[in-house]
Amino acid sequence: MDTRAYRLECLKESDVYEIDFPEVMQMKDTLLEAAMASINDLSALTLSSKSLTRVAADIRDKDWFKKLEESGFKPEKSTVWILEGIIYYLPHSQAMGVLKTIADNCRITQTVLLADFMNKQSTALSASNYHFYSDWPDHLLPSLGFADVKLSQIGDPDADYGLFHDPHNLFNKVRGLPRSIQIHPDDGTPCRRLYLVQAFGSPNQSISRTDSS
Ligand SMILES: C[S@@+](CC[C@H](N)C(=O)[O-])C[C@H]1O[C@@H](n2cnc3c(N)ncnc32)[C@H](O)[C@@H]1O
């Protein structure tokens, strides 16, 4: 349901593809049309990106990438993939399938992945909703084909947004602890973390094949 393509000037030379379920696409169209009809400033809903293509697909299915290509996506063009608020809802094998498909693109062109990963303790918040996790996305992604992974935790200087100065904030409570620690030594609570990941790959990289977790 994101509206980056309408909001971000920096996308003016980028072709944007959005993948979602058909019914969500339909609802988004309806909402955007209603918004357009109700505001006087029509320029507010002008595309900022060079183009926007909506692709109705379920990324749990094996054919999602084919559908993306059939919609005009060119794998040989430099690509930024954004998996935001989605990967942990997928079963492990399907999440790994999506990540592997994206990582395989590193062999074709400059590729950047921006994604958020829950650690294992976070998925326990809702066993019925959250499935995929990684305590070490910075090991997992290089094992799939990314050469370089930058990882932040919510509250870190580059993922702070001025909102995390309260020392009692739950994210701040675990940020200073080694990432291997699962239970907080002070009060025995689970160390729930959300990792924000930037992963980079290109055809010229040397691929590290470390173990995944
Ligand atoms: C929590 S939202 C985040 C969306 C986006 N990052 C944003 O900021 O608006 C998750 C989105 O993923 C879509 N989604 C969930 N599972 C999906 C799947 N298997 N295939 C395609 N889209 C899916 C949902 O319909 C929803 O629009």
The ligand as a Gaussian input file, in Angstrom:
#p B3LYP/6-31G(d) Opt

LIG

0 1
 C        2.669000      -4.750000       6.066000
 S        2.318000      -4.367000       4.385000
 C        3.726000      -3.411000       3.925000
 C        3.613000      -2.862000       2.562000
 C        4.584000      -1.750000       2.149000
 N        5.914000      -2.020000       2.539000
 C        4.106000      -0.416000       2.646000
 O        4.830000       0.267000       3.361000
 O        2.997000      -0.025000       2.326000
 C        2.521000      -5.909000       3.586000
 C        2.006000      -5.906000       2.160000
 O        2.434000      -7.123000       1.564000
 C        1.358000      -7.701000       0.867000
 N        1.585000      -9.158000       0.855000
 C        1.550000     -10.005000       1.914000
 N        1.813000     -11.264000       1.530000
 C        2.042000     -11.222000       0.192000
 C        2.350000     -12.206000      -0.790000
 N        2.489000     -13.485000      -0.444000
 N        2.518000     -11.820000      -2.068000
 C        2.371000     -10.519000      -2.422000
 N        2.082000      -9.520000      -1.531000
 C        1.908000      -9.869000      -0.243000
 C        0.122000      -7.298000       1.664000
 O       -1.055000      -7.397000       0.895000
 C        0.478000      -5.872000       2.052000
 O        0.103000      -4.929000       1.069000

